């Protein structure tokens, strides 16, 4: 009796294995689950400078308050009492923190006023600077207002591999006599490489 039960159980087990193998052999699709890690492109503002003329009282007569947004993607400058021949130099140290190459094609300058015809903006680009490159002098550290823009600027786009830096200096000038308060936002857009 025990032998018959053993034979029947072995027969059921063998038939189950054969059925499973036959089913898997003739199946049209196979499902695979996994995780794919994608590359990304992203600029951040790693450091910023806002330089003003060194003339007497500029900071008192034309106060400027500026900060980088919490996501390090834009610089916002609140400028008061902007009048005739008002000029500032805005410096951005930009880094590619993504895992893919990027090209810096421009720095978008936006104003909180609709009529910007009395403003001129000129941006100068420097780089790329791979990790370990000393770009501080003459492009960044200790540069006075009257030496902006330094020599050696390039035309965009500036190609940046991951962890590379670039420096931009934007000169903003106002030529209207009527004083006004403005907010200027500078943003390097994340552009794809090609």
C-alpha positions in Angstrom: 0.0 0.0 0.0 2.8 2.4 0.9 4.4 1.7 -2.4 1.3 2.6 -4.4 0.9 5.9 -2.6 4.6 6.6 -3.2 4.3 5.9 -6.9 1.2 8.1 -7.2 2.8 11.0 -5.4 6.0 10.7 -7.6 3.7 10.5 -10.7 1.9 13.7 -9.7 5.2 15.5 -9.0 6.7 14.4 -12.3 3.6 15.5 -14.2 3.6 18.9 -12.5 7.3 19.4 -13.4 6.7 18.4 -17.0 3.6 20.7 -17.2 5.6 23.7 -15.8 8.5 23.1 -18.1 6.2 22.8 -21.1 4.3 26.0 -20.2 7.5 28.0 -19.7 9.0 26.7 -22.9 6.1 27.8 -25.1 5.4 31.2 -23.3 5.7 34.1 -25.8 6.8 36.8 -23.3 8.9 36.9 -20.2 8.5 39.6 -17.5 11.7 41.1 -16.1 11.7 43.5 -13.2 14.6 45.8 -12.4 15.7 49.3 -11.6 17.2 51.7 -14.3 19.2 54.6 -13.1 19.0 57.5 -15.6 21.4 60.3 -16.1 20.4 63.9 -15.5 21.4 67.4 -16.5 21.5 70.3 -14.0 23.2 73.6 -13.4 23.5 75.2 -10.0 24.9 78.6 -9.0 27.8 77.6 -6.7 28.8 81.2 -5.9 27.8 84.7 -6.8 29.1 88.2 -6.8 27.4 91.5 -7.3 29.9 94.3 -7.8 29.1 98.1 -7.8 31.2 101.1 -8.6 33.5 102.1 -5.8 32.5 105.7 -5.9 31.5 107.4 -2.6 28.1 106.4 -1.3 26.8 104.1 -4.1 25.6 101.5 -1.6 23.8 104.2 0.5 22.1 105.9 -2.4 21.4 102.7 -4.4 20.9 99.8 -1.9 21.0 96.3 -3.4 19.9 93.2 -1.7 20.6 89.9 -3.4 20.4 86.1 -2.7 20.5 82.8 -4.5 17.2 80.8 -4.5 17.1 77.7 -2.2 17.5 75.4 -5.2 20.7 77.3 -6.3 19.2 77.8 -9.7 18.6 81.6 -9.8 20.0 84.8 -8.3 17.6 87.5 -7.3 18.8 91.1 -6.9 16.4 93.7 -5.4 17.8 97.1 -6.5 16.5 100.4 -5.1 16.7 104.0 -6.4 18.0 102.9 -9.9 18.6 106.1 -11.8 20.7 107.5 -14.7 24.0 105.7 -15.5 23.4 103.1 -12.8 25.7 100.1 -13.5 26.3 96.8 -11.7 28.3 93.7 -12.5 26.7 90.4 -11.7 29.0 87.4 -11.5 27.9 83.7 -11.4 30.1 80.7 -10.7 28.0 77.9 -12.4 28.6 74.2 -11.9 27.2 71.1 -13.8 26.1 68.8 -11.0 24.4 66.4 -13.3 25.7 63.1 -14.6 25.6 64.2 -18.3 27.3 66.9 -20.3 25.5 70.3 -20.7 26.0 73.4 -22.8 25.6 76.8 -21.2 24.0 78.8 -24.0 23.0 81.9 -22.1 22.0 83.4 -18.7 18.4 84.5 -18.8 18.0 88.0 -17.3 14.5 89.0 -16.3 13.1 92.1 -14.7 9.9 92.7 -12.7 9.0 95.6 -15.0 7.6 95.4 -18.5 9.5 98.3 -20.1 13.2 97.3 -20.1 14.3 99.4 -23.0 16.3 101.7 -20.7 18.4 98.7 -19.6 21.4 97.2 -21.4 22.8 93.8 -20.4 26.0 92.3 -21.7 27.1 88.8 -20.6 30.7 87.5 -20.9 31.4 83.7 -20.5 34.6 82.0 -19.2 35.5 78.3 -19.1 35.0 75.5 -19.1 37.0 74.8 -16.0 37.4 71.0 -15.2 37.7 69.9 -11.6 41.0 71.0 -10.1 41.5 74.0 -12.4 42.4 77.2 -10.7 40.0 79.8 -12.2 39.9 82.2 -9.3 42.5 84.6 -10.6 41.9 86.5 -12.8 38.2 85.6 -13.3 36.8 85.5 -9.8 38.7 86.2 -6.6 39.6 89.8 -5.9 38.3 91.2 -9.1 37.2 94.9 -8.7 34.3 96.5 -10.5 36.4 98.5 -12.9 38.1 95.3 -14.2 34.9 93.6 -15.2 34.8 91.9 -17.7 38.3 90.4 -17.5 40.1 89.4 -20.7 39.7 85.9 -22.1 35.9 85.6 -22.4 34.4 83.2 -25.0 31.3 83.1 -27.1 28.6 80.7 -25.9 27.8 77.9 -25.8 30.2 76.7 -23.1 30.3 72.9 -23.0 30.4 71.5 -19.5 31.1 67.9 -18.5 29.8 66.7 -15.1 31.5 68.6 -12.3 32.9 71.3 -14.6 32.5 75.0 -13.8 32.0 78.2 -15.8 32.0 81.8 -14.9 29.7 84.5 -16.3 29.9 88.3 -15.7 26.8 90.3 -16.7 27.0 94.1 -16.9 23.7 95.8 -16.4 23.3 99.5 -17.1 20.3 101.8 -16.8 20.2 105.1 -18.7 16.9 106.7 -17.7 16.7 109.6 -15.3 13.5 108.6 -13.5 14.5 106.6 -10.4 12.8 103.2 -9.9 13.0 100.1 -7.8 13.5 96.8 -9.6 14.0 93.1 -9.1 16.4 91.3 -11.4 16.5 87.5 -11.7 19.5 85.8 -13.4 19.0 82.1 -14.3 21.3 79.7 -16.3 18.8 77.4 -18.0 19.4 73.7 -18.1 19.9 73.0 -21.9 20.6 69.6 -23.3 24.1 69.0 -24.6 23.6 68.7 -28.4 
